[in-house]
Amino acid sequence: MVPGSPVILLRAGPSPLGQADNSNQQGETMLSRREWLRIAAGASASIVIKGCAPAESDASASTVANGSASTAMDAGAVAQTGELITRAVPSSGEQLPVVGLGGANTYSEAAGEEDFETIGEVLSSLVEGGGTVFDTAAGYGASEEVSGRLAQELGIADQMFWATKVNVAGRGGESADPGAAREQIERSFERLRIPVIDLIQVHNMGDPPTQLGVLQELKEAERIRYMGITTTNEGQYEALAEVMRNFPIDFIGIDYAVDNRIAEETILPLAQDEGIGVVVYLPFGRSRMWQRIGDRPVPEWAAEFDASSWAQLMLKFVIAHPAVTVATPGTSDPEHMIDNLAGGMGSLPTEEHLRRMVELVESLPVA
Ligand SMILES: NC(=O)c1ccc[n+]([C@@H]2O[C@H](COP(=O)([O-])OP(=O)(O)OC[C@H]3O[C@@H](n4cnc5c(N)ncnc54)[C@H](OP(=O)(O)O)[C@@H]3O)[C@@H](O)[C@H]2O)c1
């Protein structure tokens, strides 16, 4: 994305400070899950009653920009006409659309197979549908290179929020050579073909002090706008929490899904307390949820929160959590991209809907 002017304020140094007053740097109060759901339910009610979007349901946590009329009865229309809900990056207040695109897995396979037409359509669908966030990594094969080139050719690179990752330390535990990390990041700049990368995260908890130190240098040089760290391994959650308490990071990337809710216990509340943005990975558990769902129809009550597909239902589950800034489901299918974006439009599930979703998912066969 063309750098705007987010005020990026860093924490003073390694300390468990964050926002002790539970506020972000705009002085906006972070909401509890319960408060959030109450407001979200209220916002959806106003959509239904007035037939137009609420002005700003809650600027501190999310907004629905220019949302078009939608009711519980016309959820299908949301995919065509809605606008994406946006959420504030806690460290800057910058608003990001709540659904983006993941560049690993099937997407990187298509990139590796040089299926440029499909990848181009997926990227165009992301941007045309109002999405911006694209999550990739130096370690995702051809993902960075192909996306960077196609986005330039399509003239959409400036409209995207580019998130990539560095890791020269393996999957955590081993030390990283800072020179090698800098080299890997320079390659990412070349492949993505952009002068400023919006977000670079340390991939899979690889040597956080060393690699976050390199990212801090780049941030101070204004070559990257935000920095963070990721894991999708529950065994690393404790170490992640330590980093969240002690390093001035803007984001974490974490696995979270309707059938994988461990992040709710410590990580998501901690992100709220510390004012750290959350990128949700694996919202479908890769193939896991698709296997569990099989050919079951979407429950009728999903229309009550404007979900007309399983993907929308599962995305609405994760973005209903107030700690979540953006979910980046991976896809290599332009129609799935459009479907996924609709998961960030219209109303959000209530606490009762969330309970029903969990109950439903727990009744499905284990993958
Ligand atoms: N440690 C880390 O930093 C880390 C780890 C894992 C993942 N990630 C990031 O998170 C992203 C998401 O994870 P993921 O891609 O592995 O898994 P995922 O998003 O949970 O699921 C992707 C799978 O769902 C399918 N799919 C997507 N949209 C669909 C739709 N609307 N309807 C039906 N099927 C749909 C995709 O197939 P199609 O291609 O056919 O749509 C693909 O098989 C990754 O791409 C990556 O950017 C980061």
The ligand as an SDF file (V2000), in Angstrom:
LIG
                    3D

 48 52  0  0  0  0  0  0  0  0999 V2000
    3.3060  -19.6650   10.5940 N   0  0  0  0  0  0  0  0  0  0  0  0
    2.7740  -18.8880    9.6600 C   0  0  0  0  0  0  0  0  0  0  0  0
    3.1900  -17.7610    9.5070 O   0  0  0  0  0  0  0  0  0  0  0  0
    1.6380  -19.4020    8.8110 C   0  0  0  0  0  0  0  0  0  0  0  0
    1.2540  -20.7450    8.8870 C   0  0  0  0  0  0  0  0  0  0  0  0
    0.1670  -21.1690    8.1100 C   0  0  0  0  0  0  0  0  0  0  0  0
   -0.4950  -20.2690    7.2840 C   0  0  0  0  0  0  0  0  0  0  0  0
   -0.0690  -18.9740    7.2070 N   0  0  0  0  0  0  0  0  0  0  0  0
   -0.7800  -18.0030    6.3240 C   0  0  0  0  0  0  0  0  0  0  0  0
   -2.1830  -18.1850    6.4670 O   0  0  0  0  0  0  0  0  0  0  0  0
   -2.7700  -18.3710    5.1780 C   0  0  0  0  0  0  0  0  0  0  0  0
   -4.0020  -19.2460    5.2850 C   0  0  0  0  0  0  0  0  0  0  0  0
   -3.6540  -20.5820    5.5740 O   0  0  0  0  0  0  0  0  0  0  0  0
   -3.8220  -21.7550    4.5110 P   0  0  0  0  0  0  0  0  0  0  0  0
   -3.9210  -21.1520    3.1550 O   0  0  0  0  0  0  0  0  0  0  0  0
   -2.7250  -22.7320    4.7120 O   0  0  0  0  0  0  0  0  0  0  0  0
   -5.1680  -22.4530    4.9950 O   0  0  0  0  0  0  0  0  0  0  0  0
   -6.7030  -21.9760    5.0820 P   0  0  0  0  0  0  0  0  0  0  0  0
   -6.8270  -20.5490    4.7210 O   0  0  0  0  0  0  0  0  0  0  0  0
   -7.2470  -22.4220    6.3990 O   0  0  0  0  0  0  0  0  0  0  0  0
   -7.4130  -22.8940    3.9910 O   0  0  0  0  0  0  0  0  0  0  0  0
   -7.0420  -22.8570    2.6500 C   0  0  0  0  0  0  0  0  0  0  0  0
   -7.8140  -23.9740    1.9390 C   0  0  0  0  0  0  0  0  0  0  0  0
   -9.1990  -23.6170    1.8750 O   0  0  0  0  0  0  0  0  0  0  0  0
   -9.6400  -23.6330    0.5130 C   0  0  0  0  0  0  0  0  0  0  0  0
  -10.5620  -22.5030    0.3410 N   0  0  0  0  0  0  0  0  0  0  0  0
  -10.2940  -21.1790    0.4600 C   0  0  0  0  0  0  0  0  0  0  0  0
  -11.3920  -20.4490    0.2930 N   0  0  0  0  0  0  0  0  0  0  0  0
  -12.4170  -21.3190    0.0660 C   0  0  0  0  0  0  0  0  0  0  0  0
  -13.8050  -21.1640   -0.1860 C   0  0  0  0  0  0  0  0  0  0  0  0
  -14.3690  -19.9620   -0.2060 N   0  0  0  0  0  0  0  0  0  0  0  0
  -14.5540  -22.2720   -0.4020 N   0  0  0  0  0  0  0  0  0  0  0  0
  -13.9820  -23.5080   -0.3670 C   0  0  0  0  0  0  0  0  0  0  0  0
  -12.6590  -23.7190   -0.1390 N   0  0  0  0  0  0  0  0  0  0  0  0
  -11.8840  -22.6330    0.0710 C   0  0  0  0  0  0  0  0  0  0  0  0
   -8.3840  -23.4650   -0.3230 C   0  0  0  0  0  0  0  0  0  0  0  0
   -8.5390  -24.1150   -1.5650 O   0  0  0  0  0  0  0  0  0  0  0  0
   -8.7110  -23.2700   -2.9560 P   0  0  0  0  0  0  0  0  0  0  0  0
   -7.3500  -22.8590   -3.3460 O   0  0  0  0  0  0  0  0  0  0  0  0
   -9.3330  -24.2650   -3.8650 O   0  0  0  0  0  0  0  0  0  0  0  0
   -9.6180  -22.1250   -2.6640 O   0  0  0  0  0  0  0  0  0  0  0  0
   -7.3330  -24.1880    0.5220 C   0  0  0  0  0  0  0  0  0  0  0  0
   -7.3770  -25.5800    0.2740 O   0  0  0  0  0  0  0  0  0  0  0  0
   -1.6400  -18.9780    4.3590 C   0  0  0  0  0  0  0  0  0  0  0  0
   -1.9090  -18.8950    2.9800 O   0  0  0  0  0  0  0  0  0  0  0  0
   -0.4820  -18.1560    4.8440 C   0  0  0  0  0  0  0  0  0  0  0  0
   -0.4970  -16.8910    4.2120 O   0  0  0  0  0  0  0  0  0  0  0  0
    0.9660  -18.5280    7.9710 C   0  0  0  0  0  0  0  0  0  0  0  0
  1  2  1  0
  2  3  2  0
  2  4  1  0
  4  5  1  0
  4 48  2  0
  5  6  2  0
  6  7  1  0
  7  8  2  0
  8  9  1  0
  8 48  1  0
  9 10  1  0
  9 46  1  0
 10 11  1  0
 11 12  1  0
 11 44  1  0
 12 13  1  0
 13 14  1  0
 14 15  2  0
 14 16  1  0
 14 17  1  0
 17 18  1  0
 18 19  2  0
 18 20  1  0
 18 21  1  0
 21 22  1  0
 22 23  1  0
 23 24  1  0
 23 42  1  0
 24 25  1  0
 25 26  1  0
 25 36  1  0
 26 27  1  0
 26 35  1  0
 27 28  2  0
 28 29  1  0
 29 30  1  0
 29 35  2  0
 30 31  1  0
 30 32  2  0
 32 33  1  0
 33 34  2  0
 34 35  1  0
 36 37  1  0
 36 42  1  0
 37 38  1  0
 38 39  2  0
 38 40  1  0
 38 41  1  0
 42 43  1  0
 44 45  1  0
 44 46  1  0
 46 47  1  0
M  CHG  2   8   1  16  -1
M  END
$$$$
